[in-house]
Amino acid sequence: MKLRSLCVSIAGLVFGLGSVAYGANYFPPEHIQCKLVNGSQLSCNDFNRDYLKEHTYTANLKETDKLFSFHSAVAYFTNQNEWSILMTYKDTEAKNVTLRTIRTSITPDLKNGAWKRYRDEFYTCDAGYMSCVIQY
């Protein structure tokens, strides 16, 4: 059990290096580790909580914690220029965990990222975690 805990800790440290904030820009992590707390509350590690928080999940997390890999992101804004950005992660069974930005002032970095306009107020990013940059 100690060996497993050590391996999970090392993996979290290594994967957490992908979630580095440079100034006002933030690159989402390549991987996150998630589990359920108190039987129903989603809890994930290895991301910067100054930008993101847990949102939804479809994965079976009842038995143990699982590793999820970045899949895609979507951003949309309102007429008041308030943004919401969702980062989707998938496990080996193609089940999802979604992280959401914590403030409406956090925006996709349309200049430096690989965000594509989908509709008037929607943008998507599926070019990889290092291409889906967000910013304050």
Beta strands, then each sheet from edge to edge (+ up, - down):
strand 1: 21-22
strand 2: 25-26
strand 3: 31-37
strand 4: 41-45
strand 5: 52-57
strand 6: 66-77
strand 7: 83-90
strand 8: 96-101
strand 9: 107-108
strand 10: 116-119
strand 11: 122-125
strand 12: 134-135
sheet 1: 1+ 2- 12+ 9-
sheet 2: 4+ 3- 6+ 7- 8+ 5-
sheet 3: 4+ 3- 6+ 11- 10+
end
